[in-house]
């Protein structure tokens, strides 16, 4: 996967500086969210740990880390850590939520698409485009977007294809996997939990749209578009 991320950076013309800046932004946002207590409602303390340990720790040294491949631009600093983690998401019929008068996120559209397996990091872009098109919506209609940040080069390349700036405040507003880590098998659920916190817990009005997108190794992209219901 690091080589695939490197190939994507080369193919997309994404510099080491741009990757490092995006990774630093992810750490900065996560550290700010941690200090403000924005993770508190979604975390369960375990073994004396009350927060993710890696937040902000590498941000200052990111520019100094060596590349993972000879003459490359992908480093340990602009790549996510593989770490332990878990998340739980309850999928329920709308009728049950209405009976209990519970706010939540309604799944309005989703898509799974294939992409070039040699550049698997791009999969999230066409997946999100398909999901939005099915709903008759555009990226400008989305108020919160969670992209699984496996590599900075991958995330930046996806955003470029979606016409979204690297520092758009809608994208991983509290930091993403570059700062929080990438627990295999749980990242999709983590993205859904993050959307719940950012939209439902924060009090976003009914009808507000959010989206999550994941690029999958092997050449797949998965995306979902959700709407706040109250």
Secondary structure, DSSP 8 states (H G I E B T S, - for coil): -HHHHHHHHHHHT--HHHHHHHHHHHHHHHHHHHHHTTTGGG---BTTB-S-TTTTTSTTTGGGS-BSSTT---BSTTB--------------HHHHHHHT--EEEEEEEEEEE--GGGGGGHHHHHHHHHHHHHT--GGGEEEEEE--SBHHHHHHHHHHHT--TT-TTBSTT--HHHH---TTTHHHHHHHHHIIIIIITT--TT-EEEEEEEETTTEEEEEEEEEE-
